[in-house]
Amino acid sequence: MSFAKILEKHGVNVTLKKVISVEEDEIYGTVDETYQDTTIKAIVQDLKEEIKLERQGQVITAEAVAYVSPDEQISEQDYILYNNVLYAIARISYTGAYKKLFLYRVE
């Protein structure tokens, strides 16, 4: 069975929050990001064991993985909203059949 058929059958709707602009406040040093929300299909699973990944010089613990279509335009700067929990994307691996997103909660 192709991944497209598996995604159609078992996937759920999640919100991809794609970063479309980033502005830094020079006075306060804060960063404002503007997002474009899109609903996409994904198969989301909690990880049974911790996976430590390095992201921007910090070690983070991935808590879940999401499998999405290889056609989705996703970057590690984007976010996934699933079950009212906002996840950042720590890493993306691409197999050709699908993209596997390693996710961690944003607090």
SVG drawing of the C-alpha trace seen along z (x, -y; Angstrom):
<svg xmlns="http://www.w3.org/2000/svg" viewBox="-9 -50 35 52">
<polyline fill="none" stroke="black" stroke-width="0.4" points="0.0,0.0 1.4,-3.4 2.0,-6.1 -0.6,-8.3 -3.3,-5.7 -2.1,-5.0 -2.1,-8.8 -5.6,-9.1 -6.9,-6.2 -5.1,-6.8 -4.0,-10.5 -5.6,-13.3 -5.8,-17.0 -3.1,-19.1 -2.3,-22.7 1.0,-23.6 2.0,-27.0 4.4,-28.2 6.7,-31.1 6.3,-33.7 8.1,-36.6 10.4,-37.3 10.9,-40.8 13.4,-41.5 12.7,-44.4 16.0,-46.2 15.2,-48.0 13.9,-45.0 15.6,-42.2 12.4,-40.2 11.4,-38.4 8.0,-38.5 7.0,-35.8 4.1,-35.9 2.5,-32.6 0.3,-31.2 -1.9,-28.4 -2.7,-25.5 -4.5,-22.3 -2.5,-19.2 -2.9,-15.4 -0.4,-13.7 0.1,-10.5 1.2,-11.6 2.7,-9.2 4.1,-9.8 7.7,-8.4 8.1,-5.5 11.7,-6.4 13.5,-9.7 15.4,-10.9 17.9,-13.6 18.5,-16.0 20.6,-19.1 18.8,-22.2 20.4,-25.6 23.1,-24.7 20.7,-23.2 20.0,-19.6 16.2,-19.0 14.1,-15.9 11.8,-14.9 8.4,-13.8 6.5,-12.8 6.9,-12.1 4.6,-13.1 4.6,-11.5 3.5,-13.8 3.4,-13.7 6.7,-14.3 5.0,-17.1 4.4,-19.3 6.7,-22.3 7.9,-22.2 11.0,-23.6 12.5,-23.3 11.3,-26.9 7.7,-25.9 5.3,-24.5 2.7,-21.8 -0.5,-22.2 -2.0,-18.9 -4.6,-18.2 -4.2,-21.8 -0.5,-21.3 2.0,-23.4 5.1,-21.5 8.3,-22.8 10.1,-20.7 13.5,-19.6 14.4,-17.6 13.0,-16.5 14.1,-13.3 13.0,-12.5 12.7,-8.9 11.2,-9.7 7.9,-8.1 7.2,-10.5 8.7,-13.2 9.3,-12.3 9.1,-15.2 10.6,-14.9 8.6,-17.2 8.9,-18.7 6.5,-20.8 6.8,-24.6 6.1,-26.1"/>
</svg>
